Amino acid sequence: MNVKSATRALKILRGLGEKPQSHVELSVALDIPRSSLTGLLTTMMDDGFVTYDANTRLYGLGPEVLLLAQRYLAGINVVTTGQAMVAEIVRETGESTALVVRAGDDILVVAKQNSETPIRRSMQLGERAPMSLTAAGRVFLAYMSKAERERIIGSSLAETGLTAERIERLEAHLHEVRAGAVAYSREDLLSGVIAMALPVFDANGAVEACLSVSAPTSRFDEILEERIAGSLRRHASALSAVLRAKP
């Protein structure tokens, strides 16, 4: 497989990661000629990376993708320990909790447990989102260099729609987060949802991950806010201590 075909194969996986799609939908959305797409899909189905449902005539992700994802997660030390703490935060707060890592210029959810109480929408396992719109992403932004932060925020403006005024307010918030404050996203990514996050540090003092809690605005009050902040601080500190102790 040459570089062009490999690039197209990755585009197919990302496209199917959003939703199952037909041959025509993939060809149009990914700008791949139908003849070339047929050959790629056939190869990817043979290797288990793509499946095809004859009833719906839709292509989807295959089992090999799950195996790769499991191997990726197993290789991130913070995930193994973090999953238990995610569950404990949900028990203490009653709200959906995620363990998040950096993935390029985005954030990626690598562990997640949803609240038993209904919430309209929150990020799920394997989802990515822009750093500047998420509480966890703002933690990463707060602890990186000014040059890198400005590059990431600037390169995602078309996606985030941040204005100069909102960027100025964001910078002020990031300064507070760097000083130890909880990071917030107040309906910036998802309408009706407020998220709070704190960093998890590795042995070198760098941010390796974030613990983040999401709650609907309808339930969010001062009592819940204090409960979430306390739980996040305890478990982010505990997880950081575990990572520092690793050889």
C-alpha positions in Angstrom: 0.0 0.0 0.0 1.5 3.4 -1.1 1.3 6.6 0.9 -1.7 7.9 -0.9 -3.6 4.6 -0.3 -2.6 4.6 3.4 -3.8 8.2 3.8 -7.1 7.3 2.2 -7.4 4.2 4.5 -7.0 6.3 7.6 -9.6 8.8 6.3 -12.0 5.8 5.8 -11.5 4.7 9.4 -12.0 8.2 10.8 -15.2 8.6 8.6 -16.6 5.3 9.8 -15.7 6.2 13.3 -18.3 8.9 13.1 -21.1 6.7 11.8 -21.7 3.7 9.4 -21.8 5.0 5.8 -22.6 3.7 2.3 -20.2 3.5 -0.5 -21.5 6.6 -2.1 -21.5 8.6 1.2 -17.8 7.6 1.8 -16.8 8.5 -1.7 -18.4 12.0 -1.5 -17.4 12.8 2.1 -13.8 11.7 1.7 -13.3 12.8 -1.9 -12.1 9.3 -3.0 -13.0 8.0 -6.5 -15.5 5.1 -6.2 -13.2 2.7 -8.1 -10.3 3.4 -5.7 -12.7 3.2 -2.7 -13.9 -0.2 -3.7 -10.4 -1.7 -3.7 -9.5 -0.1 -0.3 -12.7 -1.3 1.3 -12.2 -4.8 0.1 -8.7 -4.9 1.5 -9.8 -3.4 4.8 -12.7 -5.9 5.1 -10.3 -8.8 4.4 -8.1 -7.6 7.2 -10.9 -7.1 9.7 -10.8 -3.3 9.9 -14.1 -2.7 8.1 -17.4 -4.6 8.1 -20.3 -4.5 5.6 -23.9 -5.0 6.4 -25.7 -6.4 3.4 -29.1 -5.4 4.8 -28.4 -1.7 5.3 -25.6 -1.6 2.7 -23.5 0.4 5.1 -19.9 0.0 6.0 -18.7 0.2 9.6 -15.6 -0.3 11.8 -14.4 -3.9 12.1 -13.2 -5.9 15.1 -9.5 -5.2 14.4 -10.1 -1.5 15.3 -11.3 -2.5 18.7 -8.2 -4.7 19.2 -5.9 -1.9 18.3 -7.8 0.5 20.7 -7.5 -2.0 23.5 -3.8 -2.4 23.0 -3.5 1.4 22.9 -5.4 1.8 26.1 -3.4 -1.0 27.8 -0.2 0.8 27.0 -1.3 4.0 28.8 -0.4 3.3 32.4 -2.7 6.1 33.7 -5.7 4.3 32.3 -5.4 1.2 34.3 -5.3 3.0 37.6 -7.5 5.9 36.5 -10.5 3.7 35.7 -11.0 2.8 39.3 -10.8 6.5 40.3 -13.3 7.5 37.6 -15.8 5.0 39.1 -15.1 6.4 42.6 -15.8 10.0 41.5 -19.1 8.9 39.9 -20.0 7.2 43.2 -19.1 10.4 45.2 -20.7 13.0 42.9 -23.4 11.1 41.0 -22.2 12.7 37.8 -20.6 11.4 34.6 -16.8 11.3 34.9 -14.0 10.8 32.3 -10.2 10.3 32.2 -8.8 12.4 29.3 -5.4 12.5 27.6 -4.0 14.7 25.0 -4.2 13.5 21.4 -2.3 16.0 19.2 -4.1 19.3 19.3 -7.3 17.7 20.7 -8.3 15.8 23.8 -9.3 12.1 23.9 -11.5 10.3 26.3 -9.7 7.0 27.4 -11.9 6.0 30.3 -15.5 6.9 31.0 -18.4 6.1 33.4 -21.8 7.7 32.9 -24.1 8.9 35.6 -27.1 6.8 36.5 -29.1 10.1 36.5 -30.0 11.2 32.9 -27.8 13.7 31.2 -28.6 14.9 27.7 -25.1 14.5 26.3 -21.5 14.1 27.4 -18.3 13.0 25.7 -18.0 9.2 25.5 -15.1 6.8 25.4 -13.0 7.3 22.3 -14.3 10.8 21.5 -12.1 13.7 20.6 -12.8 17.4 21.0 -10.9 20.7 20.7 -8.9 21.7 23.7 -10.2 25.3 23.9 -13.8 24.2 24.3 -13.4 21.6 27.0 -12.6 21.7 30.7 -9.9 19.0 30.3 -8.5 20.6 27.3 -8.1 23.9 29.1 -6.0 22.1 31.7 -3.6 21.0 29.0 -3.6 24.5 27.5 -2.9 26.1 30.9 0.3 24.1 31.4 1.8 24.4 28.0 4.0 27.2 26.6 2.4 30.4 25.4 3.5 29.8 21.9 2.1 26.3 21.7 -1.2 27.5 23.3 -1.6 30.3 20.9 -0.9 28.0 17.9 -3.5 25.4 19.1 -6.2 28.0 19.8 -5.5 29.8 16.6 -5.5 26.7 14.4 -8.9 25.6 15.7 -10.8 28.9 15.3 -12.7 27.7 12.3 -14.0 24.8 14.4 -14.5 26.6 17.7 -15.7 30.0 16.6 -13.9 31.7 19.4 -13.9 35.5 19.1 -11.1 37.8 20.3 -13.1 38.7 23.4 -13.7 35.0 24.3 -10.1 34.2 23.8 -9.1 37.0 26.2 -11.5 35.6 28.8 -10.1 32.1 28.2 -6.5 33.3 28.7 -7.6 34.8 32.1 -9.2 31.5 33.1 -6.1 29.5 32.0 -4.0 31.7 34.2 -6.2 30.8 37.2 -6.0 27.1 36.2 -2.2 27.2 36.1 -2.3 28.6 39.6 -4.3 25.6 40.8 -7.9 26.5 40.1 -10.4 24.0 38.7 -10.9 24.3 34.9 -14.4 24.9 33.7 -16.4 24.6 30.4 -19.8 26.2 30.8 -21.8 25.0 27.8 -18.9 25.8 25.5 -18.8 22.4 23.9 -22.3 21.0 24.7 -25.4 23.0 25.4 -26.9 22.4 28.8 -23.7 20.8 30.2 -21.1 22.2 32.6 -17.7 20.4 32.9 -15.0 20.7 35.6 -11.5 19.2 35.4 -8.1 19.0 37.2 -4.7 17.7 36.0 -3.0 14.4 36.7 0.8 14.9 36.8 3.5 12.4 35.9 6.8 11.8 37.7 8.3 14.8 35.9 5.6 17.2 36.9 4.0 17.3 33.4 0.3 16.9 32.8 -0.2 13.3 31.7 -4.0 13.3 31.9 -7.1 15.0 33.4 -10.0 13.9 35.4 -13.2 15.6 34.3 -16.8 15.6 35.6 -19.8 16.7 33.5 -23.2 17.7 34.9 -26.4 19.2 33.4 -27.0 22.8 34.1 -30.4 21.8 35.6 -28.6 20.0 38.4 -25.6 22.2 38.8 -25.6 24.3 42.0 -23.1 25.4 44.6 -23.5 22.2 46.6 -22.8 20.0 43.6 -20.0 22.2 42.4 -18.2 21.9 45.8 -18.8 18.2 45.9 -17.3 17.7 42.4 -14.3 20.0 43.1 -13.5 18.1 46.3 -13.8 14.7 44.7 -11.7 15.8 41.7 -8.9 17.2 43.9 -8.7 14.1 46.0 -8.6 11.7 43.1 -6.4 13.8 40.8 -3.9 14.1 43.7 -4.1 10.3 44.4 -3.6 9.4 40.8 -0.7 11.8 40.4 0.9 10.1 43.5 0.5 6.7 41.9 2.2 7.9 38.7 5.1 9.5 40.6 5.7 6.2 42.4 6.0 4.2 39.2 9.6 3.1 38.4 
